[in-house]
Amino acid sequence: MDTDRLKYLELLSRQFPTAQSVFTEIINLEAICNLPAPTEHFMSDLHGEYEAFVHILNNCSGAIREHVADLFADELDAGQQADLCTLIYYPREKLDLIRSAHTASAQGEAIDAAWYRATLMRLVRLARRLSDYYTRSKVRKAMPVEYAYIIDELLHPSTGVGLRRHEYHEQILESIIRTGAADDFIVSIATLIKHLAVDRLHIVGDMFDRGAHADRILDRLMTYHSLDIQWGNHDIAWMGAAAGSTLCQASVVRTCVHYRTLDVLESAYGISLRELERFADTAYTTYDNLAPLDKAVAVILFKLEGQAIARHSEWRTTARRKLLHTVDMTHGTATIDGRDYALLTRDFPTLDPADPYALAPEEQKIVDGIARAFAESDRLRRHVDFLYKKGSLYRVHNGNLLFHGCIPLNPDGSFADVECEDRVLRHGRAYLDYCDAIARRAWHSADQSALDWMYYLWCGAHSPLSGRVVKTFERTFVADEGTWAEPRDPYYTLAGDPAVCDAILGEFGLDTAHGHIINGHTPVLAQAGQSPVRAGGKLLVIDGGFAEAYHKKTGIAGYTLVASSQHLRIKAHRPWHDLATALDTNADIMSETDVLERYPEPWRVRDTDTGAEIRERLADLHSLLDAYRSGTIAERGV
């Protein structure tokens, strides 16, 4: 045995000081490996739609309703099942509603003990069913602390009690009701049920923009028990803004102005736009097709963008976005690709033809003020710090490759060469690793090049989070809509080819026979016949238009990809109403389910990434056991 290996086993022996302790751990880990693989959910493109997202979390993408229907099919009718589901989704709110209804009845009674007794027993039975997928230790860790002992007894009754199991449980429940703790207990066990129904959540990008409550989504995710995040292009813009990129800050402000979601800036994050609004109303006095605020922030954005492009010769595909110098204010035109186009406005009071990308003094003051406001927003910094800690540009997980947008490709399907500062990267994985690293560099060191790259990741032609030639100038100022089309990376067409998907999976070291690419970013037009399943099942696009603005376009209201021990399913959600309707009528987000793959043998923990880690641990423990038996390492305390 080499010296390094012996040192490692000696360190391991401190945790497992005797052969008996090693036996015990080996038995425990081997038992875990044989458990069913826990259920995981994948979602993308939430775009600030807080209430709909939280309902999906609460109903576990319909999993709670499925378990209730299966377990209580012979006991509860459809209405009673819906009542139970809504109680699990929103226990405090539903209890308040039930209590109000009882109080308003002719008898004016509170909720009776019989209702509590029956409801508590059903919740316990459901929790017990879901706990079968986990070790007892893991279930205990998931339990709310205040009722952990009681719930543990109900799920796993003590031996030696001189009562039958059911009678023992009844006595515990009677004590809960008698002491007035039933409401709190219902909240606790409903929380446990939702925790056990979904073991891990994967968010494949874009929590920000479109909708107005990305901040509340992040608050909720920060309390979620287990998740990871793959950054989207809208997320990276906010991350760059929080890191200190004035270009990302201008872009974020412009996006909020465009989508009329200024509350998320001003109310949620305390970033005031009063100075910008005052300046816009004063400087932009010509009233035409564009509001003063839209014009003011767009001009600032395009000036800052032109400055960044000048700093980065490697952004050759982006250089064509420098268009302010082509603006002819006299004739109201701009020259794009050698052709003059009519503009929607001639009102450019701060544009100096001699130096079109220089900020006017008033604009510089506004940019500096906005930068201070972003830097002083503690809540935004907490949210972005969470995105860095839980997030990454891509993730390899259980044989699948998760990323938001694309892998930049050439038209022939080969990986595109991308110039990155002082090097050219010719492999997809190397480029994505570079992008992940430079995003972290922007947050931790805030050097100008890294901050500029945050903007490129938001909208650059070779950005793996976007992958299109963004034409913000044309969409803002040009009258001819023929200039608005935004060419996309060849990935979006070629990834429908199984051979291209195999090349990408192979690039990331994944099994091409069983692996999947899981993307968001591009809404699936379900009502037009588009499918989220492409390339023979190798590519899964799970952007179903979660944001309300997309519903008419997609025909649905989002997807959840569900990976369980039995199969891989995708659930298409219908639009959400509101919380009051859910409480009053038990309205739910209904979902249509398609089974993508049904496994010939149930997936177990041993088949997952966690299982691979456990197998490595088992190999180390067997080596330690051999060392104890051979006398190479002495047992401690024996």
C-alpha positions in Angstrom: 0.0 0.0 0.0 1.5 3.4 -1.0 2.1 6.1 1.5 -0.7 8.4 0.4 -3.3 5.6 0.5 -2.2 4.6 4.0 -2.5 8.2 5.2 -6.0 8.4 3.8 -7.1 5.2 5.5 -5.6 6.3 8.8 -7.7 9.5 8.5 -10.7 7.4 7.7 -10.0 5.3 10.8 -10.7 8.3 13.0 -14.3 8.3 11.7 -14.6 4.5 11.9 -12.2 3.4 14.7 -13.2 -0.3 14.8 -13.9 -3.1 12.5 -17.4 -3.2 13.9 -18.1 0.4 13.0 -16.8 -0.3 9.5 -19.2 -3.3 9.2 -22.1 -1.1 10.3 -21.4 1.6 7.8 -20.9 -0.9 4.9 -24.3 -2.4 5.7 -25.9 1.0 5.9 -24.5 2.2 2.5 -25.3 -1.0 0.7 -28.9 -0.7 2.0 -29.0 2.9 0.7 -27.8 1.7 -2.8 -30.8 -0.6 -3.0 -33.4 2.0 -2.3 -35.5 3.3 -5.2 -33.9 6.3 -6.9 -35.6 9.4 -5.5 -37.9 11.6 -7.6 -36.4 14.7 -9.2 -38.1 17.6 -11.1 -36.6 19.8 -13.8 -38.1 23.2 -14.6 -37.0 26.2 -16.7 -37.9 29.8 -17.7 -39.9 30.8 -14.7 -39.6 34.4 -15.7 -40.9 36.0 -12.4 -44.2 34.1 -12.4 -44.2 33.6 -8.6 -47.7 32.4 -7.8 -47.8 29.8 -10.6 -44.3 28.6 -9.7 -45.1 28.2 -6.0 -48.3 26.3 -6.8 -46.2 23.9 -8.9 -43.9 23.5 -5.9 -46.8 22.9 -3.6 -48.5 20.3 -5.8 -45.2 18.9 -6.8 -46.1 19.1 -10.5 -49.2 17.0 -9.8 -47.4 14.3 -7.9 -49.4 14.9 -4.7 -52.6 14.6 -6.6 -51.4 11.3 -8.1 -50.4 9.8 -4.8 -53.7 10.9 -3.1 -55.8 9.4 -6.0 -53.8 6.1 -5.8 -53.8 5.7 -2.0 -57.4 6.8 -1.3 -59.2 5.7 -4.5 -61.6 3.4 -2.5 -62.1 5.8 0.4 -62.5 9.3 -1.0 -64.5 10.7 -3.9 -63.0 13.3 -6.3 -64.1 16.3 -4.2 -62.7 14.8 -1.0 -59.5 14.0 -2.7 -59.3 17.6 -4.0 -59.9 18.9 -0.5 -57.1 16.9 0.9 -54.7 18.0 -1.8 -55.5 21.7 -1.3 -54.9 21.2 2.4 -51.5 19.8 1.7 -50.6 22.6 -0.8 -51.8 25.5 1.4 -52.3 24.1 4.9 -52.6 27.3 6.9 -54.8 29.1 4.3 -57.1 26.1 3.9 -57.5 25.6 7.7 -58.4 29.2 8.0 -61.1 28.8 5.3 -62.4 25.6 6.9 -62.6 27.2 10.3 -64.4 30.2 8.9 -66.9 28.0 7.2 -67.6 26.1 10.4 -67.9 29.2 12.5 -70.4 30.7 10.0 -72.6 27.6 10.1 -75.9 27.4 11.9 -74.2 25.6 14.9 -71.3 28.1 14.9 -68.9 25.2 15.9 -65.2 25.0 15.4 -63.7 22.2 13.4 -64.7 19.0 15.1 -62.4 16.3 16.4 -63.7 13.7 14.0 -62.5 15.8 11.0 -59.1 16.2 12.6 -58.9 12.6 13.4 -59.6 11.4 9.9 -57.5 14.0 8.2 -54.5 13.5 10.4 -54.6 9.7 9.8 -54.8 10.2 6.0 -51.8 12.6 6.1 -49.8 10.1 8.1 -50.6 7.3 5.7 -49.5 9.5 2.8 -46.3 10.5 4.5 -45.6 6.9 5.4 -46.1 5.9 1.7 -43.6 8.5 0.5 -41.1 7.7 3.3 -40.6 4.2 1.9 -38.3 5.7 -0.8 -35.8 6.9 1.8 -33.7 5.8 4.7 -35.2 6.4 8.1 -32.3 8.8 8.8 -33.0 10.9 5.7 -36.7 11.1 6.6 -35.9 12.2 10.1 -33.7 15.0 8.7 -36.6 16.2 6.5 -39.0 16.4 9.4 -39.9 19.8 10.9 -38.0 19.9 14.1 -40.9 20.8 16.4 -42.8 17.6 15.6 -39.9 15.3 14.5 -40.3 12.8 17.4 -44.0 12.5 17.0 -43.9 12.1 13.2 -41.2 9.5 13.5 -43.3 7.5 15.9 -46.3 7.7 13.6 -44.2 6.6 10.6 -42.2 4.0 12.4 -43.9 3.0 15.7 -41.8 1.8 18.6 -41.5 -1.9 19.2 -42.6 -3.3 22.5 -45.7 -1.1 22.9 -48.5 -3.2 24.3 -50.9 -2.0 21.7 -51.6 -2.8 18.1 -50.0 -0.4 15.6 -53.3 1.3 14.7 -54.4 1.8 18.3 -51.0 3.2 19.2 -51.3 5.8 16.4 -54.8 6.7 17.4 -53.7 7.5 20.9 -50.9 9.8 19.6 -53.4 11.6 17.3 -55.9 12.0 20.1 -53.2 13.7 22.2 -52.4 16.0 19.3 -56.1 17.0 19.0 -56.7 17.3 22.7 -53.8 19.6 23.2 -54.9 22.0 20.4 -51.8 21.2 18.3 -53.6 19.7 15.4 -53.3 22.8 13.1 -49.6 23.1 13.6 -49.1 19.4 13.2 -51.1 19.4 9.9 -48.8 22.2 8.6 -45.7 20.2 9.7 -46.7 16.9 8.1 -47.9 18.7 4.9 -44.4 20.2 4.7 -42.9 16.8 5.1 -45.1 15.3 2.4 -44.1 17.9 -0.1 -40.4 17.4 0.8 -40.6 13.7 0.3 -42.6 13.8 -2.9 -39.7 15.7 -4.7 -36.2 14.9 -3.5 -34.4 17.4 -5.7 -35.3 20.3 -8.0 -33.3 21.5 -11.0 -34.0 25.0 -12.4 -32.6 25.1 -16.0 -32.3 28.9 -16.1 -34.2 32.2 -16.3 -35.9 33.2 -13.1 -35.8 36.9 -14.0 -37.8 39.2 -16.4 -41.1 39.0 -18.1 -43.0 38.5 -14.8 -42.6 40.9 -11.9 -41.7 38.7 -9.0 -38.3 37.0 -9.6 -37.3 38.2 -6.2 -40.0 36.2 -4.5 -39.1 33.2 -6.5 -35.5 33.4 -5.3 -36.7 33.9 -1.7 -38.7 30.7 -2.0 -35.8 28.8 -3.6 -33.5 29.9 -0.8 -35.6 27.8 1.6 -36.0 24.8 -0.7 -34.5 21.6 0.7 -32.4 20.5 -2.3 -31.8 22.1 -5.7 -29.3 23.2 -8.3 -29.6 26.0 -10.9 -28.2 26.3 -14.4 -28.0 30.0 -15.2 -30.1 31.5 -18.0 -29.3 34.5 -20.1 -31.8 36.7 -18.1 -30.2 35.5 -14.8 -26.7 36.3 -16.0 -27.7 39.9 -16.9 -28.9 40.5 -13.3 -25.8 38.7 -12.0 -23.6 41.0 -14.0 -25.5 44.0 -12.8 -25.1 43.0 -9.2 -21.4 42.3 -9.9 -20.9 45.9 -11.0 -21.2 45.9 -14.8 -22.7 49.2 -15.8 -23.6 47.7 -19.2 -25.5 44.8 -17.6 -27.2 47.4 -15.3 -28.3 49.5 -18.3 -29.6 46.3 -20.0 -31.5 45.2 -16.9 -33.1 48.7 -16.5 -34.0 48.7 -20.2 -35.6 45.2 -20.0 -37.7 46.3 -17.0 -38.8 49.4 -18.8 -39.6 47.3 -21.9 -41.7 44.7 -20.0 -43.2 47.3 -17.6 -41.8 45.5 -14.5 -40.1 48.4 -12.8 -41.5 47.3 -9.4 -38.9 44.5 -9.3 -36.2 47.1 -9.5 -37.7 49.8 -7.3 -39.8 48.0 -4.8 -38.1 44.6 -4.6 -34.5 45.8 -4.8 -34.7 49.5 -3.9 -33.1 50.7 -7.1 -34.6 54.1 -7.8 -35.0 55.3 -11.4 -36.3 58.8 -10.5 -33.2 60.5 -11.8 -33.4 58.6 -15.1 -37.1 59.4 -15.4 -36.6 63.1 -14.7 -33.7 63.3 -17.2 -35.8 61.5 -19.9 -38.7 63.8 -19.5 -36.4 66.9 -19.6 -34.0 65.8 -22.4 -36.4 64.0 -24.8 -39.0 66.6 -25.6 -40.0 65.3 -29.0 -43.1 63.1 -28.6 -43.2 60.4 -31.3 -43.5 56.7 -31.5 -41.3 56.1 -28.4 -41.8 57.1 -24.8 -39.0 59.3 -23.4 -37.9 56.7 -20.8 -37.6 54.0 -23.5 -35.4 56.3 -25.6 -33.2 57.6 -22.8 -32.3 54.2 -21.4 -31.8 52.6 -24.9 -29.4 55.3 -25.9 -27.4 54.9 -22.7 -27.3 51.1 -23.3 -26.1 51.4 -26.9 -23.4 53.9 -25.9 -22.1 51.6 -23.1 -22.3 48.6 -25.5 -20.3 50.4 -28.1 -17.6 51.1 -25.6 -17.4 47.4 -24.5 -17.2 46.2 -28.1 -14.3 48.6 -28.7 -12.5 47.0 -25.7 -13.0 43.4 -27.1 -11.6 42.7 -30.5 -12.5 39.0 -30.0 -16.2 39.9 -30.2 -16.1 40.1 -34.0 -19.6 38.7 -34.4 -20.9 41.4 -32.0 -19.1 44.3 -33.7 -22.0 44.8 -36.2 -24.1 45.9 -33.2 -22.3 49.2 -33.0 -24.9 51.3 -34.9 -25.1 54.7 -33.2 -22.4 56.1 -35.4 -24.6 55.4 -38.5 -27.5 57.4 -37.2 -28.4 60.4 -39.4 -30.5 62.6 -37.3 -31.3 65.0 -40.2 -32.8 62.4 -42.4 -34.0 60.1 -39.6 -32.1 57.0 -40.8 -29.5 54.5 -39.7 -27.2 52.4 -42.0 -27.4 48.7 -41.3 -25.4 46.2 -43.4 -24.9 48.9 -46.1 -28.5 49.9 -46.4 -30.3 53.0 -44.9 -33.4 52.3 -42.8 -36.0 54.8 -41.5 -36.0 55.3 -37.8 -39.0 55.7 -35.5 -37.5 58.8 -34.0 -35.0 61.6 -34.8 -34.9 62.6 -31.1 -31.3 62.0 -30.0 -30.4 65.0 -28.0 -27.4 63.5 -26.3 -25.9 61.9 -29.4 -22.6 63.6 -30.5 -21.9 62.7 -34.1 -18.2 63.4 -33.5 -18.1 60.9 -30.6 -21.4 58.9 -30.6 -20.5 56.4 -27.9 -19.5 59.0 -25.3 -21.9 59.5 -22.5 -23.2 63.0 -22.0 -22.4 64.4 -18.5 -26.1 64.0 -17.4 -26.0 60.4 -18.7 -22.8 59.6 -16.9 -24.3 60.9 -13.6 -27.3 58.6 -14.1 -25.1 55.6 -14.8 -23.0 56.3 -11.7 -26.2 56.7 -9.6 -27.7 53.4 -10.9 -24.4 51.7 -10.2 -24.4 52.9 -6.6 -28.0 51.7 -6.2 -27.2 48.2 -7.5 -24.1 48.0 -5.2 -26.2 49.1 -2.2 -29.0 46.6 -2.8 -28.3 44.0 -0.1 -31.3 41.9 -1.1 -30.1 41.6 -4.7 -26.6 40.7 -3.6 -28.0 38.0 -1.4 -30.0 36.6 -4.3 -27.1 36.7 -6.7 -24.7 35.2 -4.1 -27.3 32.3 -3.8 -27.3 32.0 -7.7 -23.5 31.6 -7.6 -23.5 29.1 -4.7 -26.2 26.9 -6.1 -25.7 27.6 -9.8 -23.4 26.9 -12.7 -23.4 27.4 -16.4 -24.1 23.7 -17.0 -24.4 20.5 -15.0 -23.8 16.8 -15.6 -26.2 14.9 -13.5 -27.2 11.2 -13.6 -26.1 10.8 -17.2 -27.9 14.0 -18.4 -26.4 17.3 -19.5 -28.3 20.4 -18.3 -27.7 23.8 -19.7 -30.0 26.7 -20.6 -29.4 27.7 -24.2 -27.0 26.0 -26.6 -23.6 24.7 -27.4 -22.2 27.0 -30.2 -21.9 24.9 -33.4 -20.7 25.4 -36.9 -23.2 24.8 -39.7 -21.8 21.3 -40.3 -22.5 20.4 -36.6 -18.9 20.7 -35.4 -18.1 22.7 -32.3 -17.5 26.4 -33.1 -14.2 28.1 -32.5 -14.7 30.9 -30.0 -12.1 33.5 -29.2 -12.0 34.1 -25.5 -9.8 37.0 -24.4 -6.3 35.7 -25.2 -7.2 32.2 -26.5 -9.3 30.3 -29.0 -11.4 27.4 -27.5 -12.3 24.7 -30.0 -14.3 22.3 -27.8 -17.8 22.8 -26.4 -17.0 21.8 -22.8 -13.8 23.9 -22.6 -15.8 26.9 -23.8 -18.6 26.4 -21.3 -16.0 25.9 -18.5 -14.4 29.2 -19.5 -17.8 30.9 -19.4 -18.5 29.5 -16.0 -15.1 30.6 -14.7 -15.3 34.2 -16.1 -18.8 34.6 -14.6 -17.3 33.7 -11.2 -14.3 36.0 -11.8 -16.7 38.9 -12.4 -18.4 38.3 -9.0 -15.3 37.8 -7.0 -12.8 40.2 -8.6 -14.9 42.6 -10.7 -12.2 43.2 -13.3 -13.5 45.0 -16.4 -13.0 42.2 -18.9 -14.9 39.7 -16.8 -17.7 42.3 -16.3 -17.9 42.9 -20.0 -18.1 39.2 -20.6 -21.2 39.0 -18.3 -22.9 41.2 -20.9 -21.7 39.0 -23.7 -23.1 36.0 -21.9 -26.4 37.8 -21.8 -26.7 38.5 -25.5 -23.5 37.6 -27.4 -23.8 35.6 -30.7 -21.7 32.7 -29.3 -23.1 32.9 -25.8 -24.2 29.4 -24.6 -27.0 31.1 -22.7 -28.4 32.9 -25.7 -26.9 31.9 -29.0 -28.5 34.5 -31.3 -27.6 37.8 -32.9 -29.6 40.1 -30.7 -31.0 43.2 -32.5 -32.0 45.4 -29.7 -31.2 48.6 -31.7 -33.4 47.5 -34.6 -36.3 46.4 -32.4 -36.1 49.7 -30.5 -35.6 52.3 -33.3 -36.0 50.9 -36.8 -39.4 51.1 -38.5 -38.8 48.3 -41.0 -39.6 45.0 -39.1 -37.7 43.1 -41.8 -34.5 44.1 -39.9 -35.7 42.5 -36.7 -35.1 38.8 -37.3 -32.4 37.5 -35.0 -30.3 34.7 -36.6 -29.7 31.8 -34.2 -26.8 29.5 -33.6 -26.9 26.4 -35.8 -27.4 24.4 -32.6 -31.1 25.2 -32.5 -31.6 23.5 -35.8 -28.9 20.8 -35.7 -29.7 19.5 -32.2 -32.7 17.7 -33.6 -30.2 15.3 -35.2 -29.4 12.4 -32.9 -25.8 12.3 -34.2 -25.3 15.9 -33.2 -26.7 15.2 -29.7 -24.4 12.1 -29.5 -21.4 14.3 -30.3 -22.4 16.8 -27.6 -23.1 14.1 -25.0 -19.7 12.5 -25.8 -18.0 15.8 -25.4 -19.2 15.9 -21.8 -18.3 12.2 -21.2 -21.8 10.9 -21.1 -23.3 7.7 -22.4 -24.8 8.5 -25.8 -27.2 5.5 -25.6 -29.0 6.6 -22.4 -28.1 10.3 -21.8 -30.2 13.3 -22.5 -29.6 17.0 -23.2 -32.0 19.1 -21.1 -32.5 22.7 -22.3 -34.8 25.6 -21.6 -34.6 29.1 -23.3 -36.7 28.4 -26.5 -40.5 28.2 -25.9 -42.0 25.0 -27.3 -45.0 26.0 -29.5 -47.1 23.1 -28.3 -50.3 24.3 -29.9 -48.6 24.5 -33.3 -47.5 20.8 -33.0 -44.0 21.3 -31.7 -42.8 18.6 -29.2 -40.4 19.1 -26.3 -38.9 15.7 -27.2 -36.4 15.8 -30.1 -33.6 13.9 -31.7 -35.3 10.6 -30.9 -35.6 11.5 -27.2 -32.0 12.6 -26.8 -32.9 16.3 -26.5 -35.6 17.5 -24.1 -36.6 21.2 -24.3 -38.6 22.1 -21.2 -39.4 25.7 -21.8 -43.2 25.5 -22.1 -43.9 29.2 -21.7 -44.2 29.5 -18.0 -44.6 33.3 -18.2 -48.1 34.5 -18.9 -46.9 36.5 -21.9 -46.0 33.2 -23.7 -49.3 31.3 -23.0 -51.0 32.3 -26.2 -47.9 31.5 -28.2 -47.2 28.1 -26.6 -50.8 26.9 -25.8 -49.6 25.7 -22.4 -48.2 27.2 -19.2 -44.9 25.4 -18.7 -43.4 22.0 -18.4 -42.0 19.9 -15.6 -39.6 17.0 -16.5 -40.0 14.3 -13.8 -37.4 11.6 -13.3 -38.4 8.8 -10.9 -37.3 5.3 -10.2 -39.9 3.9 -12.7 -39.8 6.3 -15.7 -39.0 9.7 -17.2 -42.1 11.8 -17.8 -42.8 15.3 -19.0 -45.8 17.2 -17.7 -47.4 20.0 -19.6 -49.2 22.4 -17.3 -52.4 24.4 -17.9 -52.6 28.1 -16.8 -52.9 29.0 -13.1 -55.8 31.0 -11.8 -55.1 32.4 -8.4 -54.7 31.4 -4.8 -58.3 32.5 -3.8 -59.8 30.2 -6.5 -57.5 27.4 -5.4 -58.7 27.7 -1.8 -62.4 28.2 -2.6 -62.9 25.6 -5.3 -59.7 23.4 -4.9 -58.7 24.6 -8.4 -55.3 23.0 -9.3 -52.8 23.4 -12.1 -53.8 20.4 -14.1 -51.1 18.7 -16.2 -51.1 16.3 -19.1 -48.4 13.6 -18.8 -46.3 11.9 -21.4 -44.1 9.0 -20.5 -40.8 9.4 -22.4 -39.0 6.4 -21.1 -40.2 3.5 -18.9 -37.2 1.7 -17.4 -37.1 -2.1 -17.8 -35.8 -2.4 -14.2 -36.5 0.3 -11.5 -33.7 2.8 -11.1 -32.1 2.5 -7.7 -29.8 4.8 -5.8 -26.8 2.6 -7.0 -27.6 3.7 -10.6 -27.3 7.4 -9.8 -24.4 9.8 -9.3 -25.0 9.4 -5.5 -24.6 5.7 -6.0 -21.3 6.1 -7.7 -20.1 8.2 -4.8 -21.3 5.5 -2.4 -19.5 2.8 -4.3 -16.3 4.8 -4.0 -16.9 5.1 -0.2 -17.6 1.4 0.0 -14.3 0.6 -1.7 -12.5 2.8 0.9 -14.3 1.1 3.8 -13.4 -2.4 2.5 -9.8 -1.3 2.2 -9.9 0.0 5.8 -11.4 -3.3 6.9 -8.6 -5.2 5.2 -6.1 -2.9 6.9 -7.6 -3.7 10.3 -7.6 -7.4 9.6 -4.0 -7.5 8.4 -2.8 -5.3 11.3 -1.6 -2.6 8.9 -3.7 -0.2 10.9 -4.6 -0.8 14.6 -8.2 -0.5 15.7 -8.8 2.4 18.1 -10.3 1.9 21.5 -10.2 -1.9 21.3 
